[in-house]
Amino acid sequence: MTAILTDIWRFPIKSHGWEAILDAALTIGQGLPFDRHWAVAHDASSADGSEWVPCSQFSRGAKAPGLSAISCELNEATRQVTLSHPDLEDLTFFPDSEGDKLITWAGQFLPEGRAQSDRVIRGEQRGFTDADFPSITLCNWASHRAVEEKHGAPLSVHRWRGNLWIEGLAPWAEFDWIDRDIRIGSAVLRVIEPTRRCLATHNDPETGQRNANILAVLDRFGHQDFSVQTKVVEPGTIRVNDTVELL
């Protein structure tokens, strides 16, 4: 069966919205363009954007479920972002110069007793992906459907916050691709490791409420992983509906 790239998702501001795109130019040493390009550092963080730091330095859905219901639209030419949430009026702002607007807009989602959002920073070297290398997350639709079946109800794909979605594989076949290369469009990516999951998967992206124990569902498969982390080893352009070839 032929595997096809069906969706490309990026997250311009880490944990603050998802956006669908149709194509992307990939380069070595970088993740998906504009993916986790900005992040919201909390008041206990020392992050300043000069280098990659782990997700514990940022406000994120694992600690603030309400953030999970944000979607976004990025104007690449102007670097202006528009955020949407079912409980709020849309916010349009420039993350590089108007981060305080985001702090105010999304501040209500930060639980009391947790570190509070403090400032928006930009990754000067690369995006603030969860892996400690410039990663692009690859997700398998069949694995998602397997989790839905165990859960017993439909689940939004946005629980996984993955970049690339592939149709045409057997469930969990992506784990057999570790240390292998794949070609998508004119780019080649190397599959590095599975993605360990956290409490952010418990959040409903439609409402921002925690409503499903996804980690317990994954336990029934003998792990708490979903998707794989890849890195670019040959530059090129990927597009929705490209064939995915295991090399």
N, C-alpha and C positions, 0 to 999 in steps of 0.2 A: 504494500500500500504506500502511495506517495504521501509524504508529509508536506504540509503547506503552512506558511506563516499567515495566520488569519488576522492578527491584531498586533499593533504596536502602541504601548502606553508609556508615557513619561510622567514624571512627578517633579515639576520645576522647583517647587519649594517642599523640602522633605516633610512628609506627614501632613501637608497642607494642600491636598488636591491632586487629582489625576486628570490627564488629558490624552485623548486619542490622537495619533498622527498617522499619516499614510506612508511615510518613507523617512529614512534617516541615513546620513552619510557617517559611516563609522571610521574611526581612526585608531591606530595602535596607541595604547597608553591612556585611553579615555573610555568612558562608558557611553551610554546613549546621549547624544547632544541635549543639553539642558536638563538632563535627569538629575534631580537632587542638586541642582546648580546653586540653590540657596537653601538655608536651613535656619531654624529659629533656635538660637542658643538660650538656655534658661539662666536664671540668676545665680546658679551654683557652677556654671560652666566657665572654663577658661578659653573656649574656642574663639578664634578670631578670623578663621578662614584661610590662614596661611598654609595650613596643612590638614590632611585628613585626620579626623578624630572619630571615635565610635559613637553609636547612636545614643548612648547614655548621656552625652553632652547636650542633647537637644530635647525640645518639647516634641512628643510623639504620641501616636495612637495607643501604644501599649499602656501608657499612663493616663491619657486623656481621650477616652473613646469618642467624644464629640467631634474631634478632628477628623475622624474617619469618613464623615459624610460630606467633606468638602470636595468639590470638583473645581477645575480651573481652566483658564485659557491664557496662553502666553503669546504676546506679539513679539516675535523674535527680532524684528527690526528695531523696535523701540524699547524692548525689555520691560514692557508694561504687562502686568498680570491682572486678570479678573478672577476673583474667587466667588464661588456660589455655595450656599449651605441652605438646607430646607427651612431652617429656623431664623435666617438672617437675610437682610438686604444684601445684594451683591456688593463686593468691594473691588474697586479698580485702583491700582496704585503701582508705583515703581519700587520694587524691593530694595534697590541700591540706595534710594534716597528717602523713601517714605515707609520704612519698616515699622515705625511707630503706629501707623494706621493698622497694620496687620496685628500687632500686639494688642491693641485696643479691641479690634473686631473679634478676634478669636480667644481673647483672654478669659471669657466666661466658661470656656471648656476645660480650663485647667483646674483640677480638684484642689480644694483647700488642703494644706498640709504637704503639698508637693512643690517642688521647685517651679517658679513661675517664669513664663516667657519674658525675655529681657531685650533681645535684639535680633535682627535679621542679619546674617552674614552670607557672603558669597564664597564658594570654594575657589581659591586662586589657582590651585593645581589641577583639581578634578572635582567631580560631584561627590556628595556625601552619601554614597551608597553604603549599605550595611557591611559589605565585605571589605577587607583591608587591602584590596586591590581594585583597580577600575573595572567594575563588574557590570554585566548586563544579565538580568534574570530571565531565564527561559522556562516557560510553563507549558504543561501538557494538558490539553482539554480532556483527554481520557482519564488522567489522574484526578482532575477536578470532578468529573462525573462519578468516579469511584468514591471520592469523599462524600459527595452529595448522597450517593446510595447508602453509605454507612450511616450518615447523619439522618437520613429519612426525609429530607426536604431540600428544595432548591437553595443554592448559596450563590451570592454575588461573587464574581471573579475578583472584585476589588478588595475582598478580604486578603488576597495574596499580594497585592501591590506589585505585580510582576510586569516586566517590560514586554517580552515577546511571547505570544501564544501560538502554539503549534497544534494543528489537527492532523490526524492520520497515524498516530502511534498507539501502541498498546498501553494500558495503564502502567505507570511507573517505568516505562522503557527508557525515559530520560536518565535514570540513575545508572543504566548500563553504558551511558555515553561518557562517564567520567574519564578524563585523560584522553578523550578522542576529539577530533576536529570535525566541525560541521560547516558546510557552505550554505549561506543564505544570500541570494542575489549574487553580487560580486565580492562579498565579504566572507572571511573565514573566521570563525570563533572557536576557541578551545573550551571545552566543558571542564571546569575546575573542581567543583564540589557541590553537594546538595545544600539547600537553604534550610537552616534550622529555624523553626517558627516560634512565635511568642504570643503573648496575650492580645496583640493587635488583631489577630485572626478571629477573636471572639466578638469583634465589633461589627454591627450591621452597617454597611456603608450607605444604606438608604436613610437611616435614622440617627446614626451616631450613638446608638445604644448597644451595650454588651448583651447579646442574646443567644449565644451558642458556644458550647465548649468544644471548639475545634481541635484543641490539643488532645483532648480525650478521644476524639474520633481518630486522629492520626495514630494514637497509641494502639488502636486496634489493627493497624497495619504493621506494628512493630517498630515504629519510629515516630519522630515529630518533625519530619522534613516535608517540604513541598517546594517543587521547582529546583532548578540547578543554576549555579552561578557560572557565567562564562566570561571570557575576556577576548578582545579582538587580537588576532594574530596576523591577519591580512586585511588591509583597509578596503573599503568598498561601500556600495550603497545597497540598502535593504528596502524592500517595498512589500506592503500587504499583498498577499497572493503569490509571493515568491515561493519556489520549491525549496525545501530543506533537505540537504543531502549529507549523509554521514560519510566522511572520508576515511 
